[in-house]
Amino acid sequence: MMIDFFYTLRSAKLPVSVKEYLVLLEAVQKGVVGPASEDGWSVDDFYYLARTSLVKDEKHYDKFDRAFAAYFKGVEMVADFTKDLPLEWLRKNLELELSAEEKAKIEAMGWDELMETLKKRFEEQKERHEGGNKMIGTGGTSPFGAYGFNPQGIRIGQDKSRNKSAVKVWDQRAYKDYDDTQELGTRNIKVALRRLRKFAREGAADELDLDDTIKSTAANAGWLDIKMIPERHNNVKILLLMDVGGTMDEHIHRVEEMFSAAKAEFKHLEFYYFHNCVYDFMWKNNRRRFSEKFATWDIIRKYNKDYKLIFVGDATMSPYEILQPGGSVEYNNEEAGAEWLQRLTNAFPKFAWINPEPQGVWQYRQSISVMQQLMNQRMYPLTIKGLEEAMRLLSK
């Protein structure tokens, strides 16, 4: 089992050595995560031990997390066959099966009514609730809770989206930075981005000017007169704003490819992260996103109009997150996301939105339609053709 785990990490292109693997085995044998209680040690305990032993650079944490999750999925539930399966686990994994007619009967509330009702539920409810259509709980049709169905609700305590329709998600998520060292499966992304290149000569004179050297040598009666000129560099300036977490987890690989290609092609590249929609702050490091915030106003003032603005996101969310003050899934934003998007596009007239979601489903997502309007229809799919069209627009 442990050997297969080691090879899984290597297959995920993690720089894990045999020596580090032996350190992990020794730690397990010596009981570093030995039985602390009658329940024994959990997979979470082993996760932290393995990550500490095997991963030496935090930029590889995301690769490690995905490889670990793929290999140990469900192991904690079958590790001890002497215990009954936990009722919580059964309830969480049991999908709520409703017919189309039953789903149609679940009435979606308006924003103000939804928030006011949630407040009342918190005041009324004093204990855990399972199923049903009213209280805050799991597996029901109430608009508040987790693992149930309601076309428009507030998700509380659920590890991931199921129906992609929650209005507000009260979970503190740990997002991962996109890996800018991702090896590209194709050079086509780089080729598409090169349509935006604009060269200028910058810096010290360190490149031979052959034409001027010949001319000067001839004028100097044949005595060699070498002439140098500054090297040509791509002087295009890019401000890249990337959606991370939630539904974007499905597109990590493709966004990493684009991010890696962009860093290789553009010398002047600045990037920031946001979640779902841009509000009054963004961040550069997802592990410190609550302690190292960058005010959106400061970003607008810091970069001039020479920067070309590129958003990357699936624009898949509740329309409230774009149009409603307090619509953010993580905090009560004072101004609607649409206001901030308008300020950004006014500050950077050359802008485009790259969407990794298949273009065929755009018409079925209300939030994508709203975002397209705010972007003046400058939304392009994350495909080679889409990137080429976006770069052509930005190069005008």
C-alpha positions in Angstrom: 0.0 0.0 0.0 2.7 2.5 1.0 4.8 1.6 -2.1 1.9 2.3 -4.4 1.3 5.6 -2.6 5.0 6.6 -3.3 4.6 5.8 -7.0 1.3 7.8 -7.1 3.2 10.8 -5.9 5.9 10.3 -8.4 3.3 9.9 -11.2 1.9 13.3 -10.1 5.4 14.7 -10.9 6.2 15.5 -7.3 10.0 15.5 -6.6 9.8 12.8 -3.9 13.0 10.9 -3.2 13.5 7.4 -1.8 15.3 8.9 1.2 12.3 11.1 2.1 10.0 8.1 1.6 12.1 6.0 4.1 11.9 8.9 6.6 8.1 8.7 6.3 8.1 4.9 6.9 10.4 5.3 9.9 8.1 8.0 11.4 5.1 5.7 11.0 7.0 2.7 12.6 8.1 4.9 15.5 4.5 5.9 16.2 4.7 9.6 15.3 1.0 9.4 14.5 0.5 6.4 16.8 -2.8 5.7 18.5 -3.8 8.8 20.5 -7.2 7.4 21.4 -9.2 4.2 21.0 -10.2 5.4 17.6 -6.6 5.3 16.4 -5.0 7.8 14.0 -7.0 9.3 11.1 -6.1 9.8 7.5 -5.8 13.5 8.4 -3.0 12.6 10.8 -1.1 10.7 8.2 -1.7 13.5 5.6 0.2 16.0 7.7 3.0 13.6 8.5 3.4 12.6 4.8 3.3 16.2 3.6 5.9 17.2 6.2 8.2 14.3 5.3 7.9 14.4 1.5 7.1 17.9 0.4 10.0 20.4 0.7 8.5 23.3 -1.2 5.1 24.7 -0.6 4.5 25.3 -4.3 4.0 21.5 -4.6 1.3 21.4 -1.9 -1.5 21.5 -4.4 -0.1 18.6 -6.5 0.4 16.6 -3.2 -3.1 17.3 -2.1 -4.6 16.1 -5.3 -2.5 13.0 -5.5 -3.2 12.2 -1.8 -6.9 12.6 -2.2 -7.0 10.4 -5.3 -5.1 7.6 -3.6 -6.7 7.7 -0.1 -10.3 8.5 -1.1 -12.5 6.7 1.3 -9.7 4.9 3.2 -10.7 6.5 6.6 -14.1 4.9 6.3 -12.9 1.3 5.8 -9.7 1.4 8.0 -11.4 -0.4 10.9 -13.9 -3.1 10.0 -14.8 -3.7 13.6 -16.8 -0.5 13.8 -20.2 0.3 12.3 -20.3 2.7 9.4 -20.9 6.1 10.8 -24.4 7.4 10.3 -23.1 10.8 9.3 -21.0 9.2 6.5 -24.0 7.3 5.1 -26.2 10.4 5.2 -23.6 12.6 3.5 -23.0 10.2 0.6 -26.7 9.3 0.1 -27.9 11.4 -2.8 -31.3 13.0 -2.5 -33.4 11.5 -5.4 -36.1 13.9 -6.5 -38.1 13.9 -9.7 -38.3 17.0 -11.9 -41.8 17.6 -10.7 -40.7 17.5 -7.0 -37.8 19.8 -7.7 -40.2 22.2 -9.4 -42.3 22.4 -6.3 -39.4 23.8 -4.2 -39.9 27.5 -4.3 -36.9 29.7 -4.6 -36.9 32.8 -2.3 -35.8 36.4 -3.2 -32.6 37.7 -1.7 -34.0 39.8 1.1 -36.5 37.1 2.2 -33.8 34.5 2.0 -31.4 36.4 4.3 -34.2 37.3 6.8 -35.5 33.7 6.9 -32.0 32.5 7.6 -31.7 34.8 10.5 -34.9 33.5 12.0 -33.8 29.9 11.5 -30.6 30.5 13.5 -32.7 32.0 16.3 -35.3 29.2 16.3 -33.0 26.2 15.8 -31.2 24.8 18.9 -30.0 21.4 17.7 -28.8 19.4 14.6 -31.4 18.7 11.9 -31.5 16.0 9.3 -33.6 16.2 6.2 -36.8 18.2 5.8 -37.6 21.5 4.1 -37.3 24.1 6.8 -34.5 24.0 9.3 -30.7 24.3 8.8 -29.4 20.8 8.2 -28.3 18.2 5.7 -29.9 16.2 3.0 -33.2 18.2 2.8 -34.9 20.7 0.6 -34.4 23.7 2.9 -32.6 26.6 1.3 -30.1 26.5 4.2 -27.6 23.7 4.8 -25.7 21.0 2.9 -26.1 17.9 0.7 -29.7 18.6 -0.2 -31.5 20.3 -3.1 -32.8 23.8 -3.4 -32.4 25.8 -6.6 -31.4 28.9 -4.7 -30.0 28.6 -1.2 -27.2 29.2 1.2 -24.7 26.4 1.6 -23.5 25.8 5.2 -20.9 23.2 6.1 -20.6 21.4 2.7 -17.2 20.5 1.3 -18.1 21.2 -2.4 -20.8 22.3 -4.7 -23.3 19.8 -6.0 -25.9 21.8 -8.0 -23.8 25.0 -8.5 -26.8 27.2 -7.5 -26.1 28.3 -3.9 -26.5 32.0 -3.3 -24.0 32.2 -0.4 -21.5 29.6 0.9 -20.6 30.0 4.5 -17.4 27.9 4.5 -13.9 29.0 4.9 -12.1 27.4 2.0 -8.4 26.9 1.6 -7.6 27.7 -2.0 -4.5 26.7 -3.9 -2.2 28.9 -5.9 -2.0 28.0 -9.6 1.2 26.3 -10.4 3.2 28.5 -12.8 5.8 25.7 -13.5 3.2 23.4 -15.0 4.7 21.7 -18.1 2.6 22.5 -21.2 1.1 19.6 -23.0 1.1 21.7 -26.1 2.9 24.7 -27.4 -0.2 26.1 -29.1 -1.1 28.1 -26.0 2.2 30.0 -26.2 1.7 30.5 -30.0 -1.8 31.9 -29.4 -0.5 34.3 -26.7 2.3 35.5 -29.0 -0.3 37.4 -31.1 -0.2 40.0 -28.3 3.5 40.5 -28.4 4.9 44.0 -29.2 8.7 44.3 -29.3 10.7 47.4 -28.3 14.4 47.8 -27.6 15.2 48.2 -23.9 18.1 48.2 -21.6 21.9 48.2 -22.3 23.4 47.9 -25.8 24.2 44.2 -25.9 23.1 43.1 -29.4 25.1 43.5 -32.6 23.6 46.0 -35.1 24.9 44.3 -38.2 23.7 46.9 -40.7 25.1 49.8 -38.8 28.4 48.0 -38.2 28.8 47.4 -42.0 27.9 51.0 -42.8 30.3 52.4 -40.2 33.1 50.1 -41.2 32.9 51.1 -44.8 32.8 54.8 -43.8 35.9 54.2 -41.7 38.0 53.0 -44.7 37.6 49.4 -43.8 38.6 49.6 -40.2 36.1 47.5 -38.2 33.7 49.7 -36.3 31.3 47.6 -34.2 27.9 49.1 -33.4 25.6 47.7 -30.7 22.0 48.2 -29.9 19.7 47.3 -27.0 18.1 43.9 -27.2 14.5 43.7 -28.3 12.0 42.7 -25.5 8.3 42.2 -25.5 7.0 45.3 -23.8 3.3 44.3 -23.5 2.1 44.7 -19.9 -0.5 42.3 -18.6 -2.7 42.5 -15.5 -4.1 38.9 -15.0 -7.0 38.4 -12.5 -7.8 34.8 -11.9 -10.8 33.1 -10.2 -9.8 30.3 -7.9 -11.6 27.7 -5.8 -15.1 26.4 -5.9 -16.2 25.4 -9.5 -12.8 26.5 -10.8 -11.3 23.4 -9.3 -12.6 21.5 -12.3 -10.4 23.7 -14.6 -7.2 23.8 -12.6 -5.0 22.0 -15.2 -6.0 24.1 -18.1 -5.7 27.4 -16.2 -2.3 26.3 -14.9 -1.2 25.7 -18.5 -2.3 29.2 -19.6 -0.7 30.8 -16.5 2.6 29.0 -17.1 2.6 30.0 -20.8 1.7 33.7 -19.9 4.6 33.9 -17.5 7.0 32.6 -20.1 5.7 34.9 -22.8 5.2 38.3 -21.0 8.0 40.0 -19.2 5.6 42.5 -17.6 3.0 40.3 -16.0 1.2 41.1 -12.7 -1.4 38.7 -11.3 -4.0 38.5 -8.5 -6.6 36.1 -7.4 -10.3 36.5 -6.6 -13.2 34.1 -5.9 -16.2 34.1 -8.3 -16.4 37.9 -8.7 -14.1 40.8 -8.0 -14.9 42.9 -5.0 -13.0 45.4 -2.9 -9.8 43.3 -2.4 -7.8 40.6 -4.1 -4.8 38.5 -3.1 -1.5 37.0 -4.5 -1.1 34.0 -2.1 -4.1 31.8 -1.4 -2.6 30.5 1.8 -2.4 34.0 3.2 -5.4 35.5 1.4 -7.0 36.7 4.7 -3.8 38.3 6.0 -2.3 39.7 2.8 -5.1 41.5 1.0 -4.6 44.0 -1.8 -7.3 46.6 -2.1 -8.8 46.8 -5.6 -8.6 50.6 -5.5 -4.9 50.3 -4.9 -4.5 47.9 -7.8 -6.4 50.3 -10.1 -4.1 53.2 -9.0 -0.9 51.2 -9.2 -1.1 50.2 -12.8 -1.7 52.6 -15.7 -3.8 52.3 -18.8 -0.9 50.6 -20.7 -1.7 47.4 -18.9 -4.1 45.0 -20.7 -6.6 43.5 -18.3 -7.4 39.8 -18.6 -9.9 38.0 -16.3 -9.8 34.2 -16.1 -12.9 32.5 -14.6 -15.9 30.4 -15.3 -18.4 33.1 -14.2 -20.5 30.3 -12.7 -22.2 31.6 -9.6 -25.4 33.0 -8.3 -26.3 36.3 -10.1 -26.6 37.8 -6.6 -22.8 37.5 -6.2 -22.4 39.9 -9.2 -25.4 42.3 -8.7 -26.2 42.4 -5.0 -24.3 44.2 -2.1 -23.6 41.4 0.4 -23.8 38.8 -2.3 -20.2 37.5 -1.8 -20.1 33.9 -0.7 -17.5 34.7 2.0 -18.3 38.1 3.5 -20.7 41.0 3.4 -19.4 43.2 0.6 -20.6 46.7 0.8 -20.7 47.2 -3.0 -21.9 44.8 -5.7 -19.3 43.0 -7.7 -20.7 44.7 -10.9 -19.5 48.0 -9.5 -15.9 46.8 -9.1 -15.9 45.2 -12.6 -17.1 48.5 -14.1 -14.3 50.4 -12.3 -11.7 47.9 -13.5 -12.8 48.0 -17.2 -13.0 51.8 -17.1 -9.4 52.0 -15.7 -8.1 49.5 -18.2 -9.9 50.0 -21.6 -8.2 47.0 -23.2 -9.7 44.0 -21.4 -11.1 40.5 -22.1 -12.5 37.6 -20.1 -11.2 34.1 -20.7 -13.8 31.4 -19.6 -12.6 27.7 -19.2 -16.3 26.6 -19.1 -17.3 24.9 -22.4 -18.9 27.6 -24.6 -21.9 25.3 -25.3 -23.2 25.7 -21.7 -22.8 29.5 -21.5 -26.4 30.2 -22.6 -27.7 28.0 -19.7 -25.9 29.9 -17.0 -27.6 33.1 -15.9 -24.5 34.5 -14.3 -22.4 34.0 -17.5 -25.0 36.0 -19.4 -24.8 38.8 -16.8 -21.0 38.7 -16.9 -20.9 38.9 -20.7 -23.0 42.0 -20.6 -20.7 43.6 -18.1 -17.7 42.7 -20.3 -19.4 44.1 -23.4 -19.4 40.6 -24.9 -15.6 40.4 -24.6 -15.7 36.9 -23.2 -13.8 34.1 -25.0 -13.5 30.3 -24.3 -10.2 28.9 -23.0 -9.4 27.2 -26.4 -6.7 28.0 -28.9 -9.2 29.8 -31.1 -10.6 31.7 -28.2 -7.2 32.8 -27.0 -6.2 33.9 -30.5 -9.4 36.0 -30.8 -8.9 37.5 -27.3 -5.2 38.4 -28.1 -6.3 39.9 -31.5 -8.8 42.2 -29.6 -6.2 43.3 -27.0 -3.5 44.0 -29.6 -5.7 46.6 -31.4 
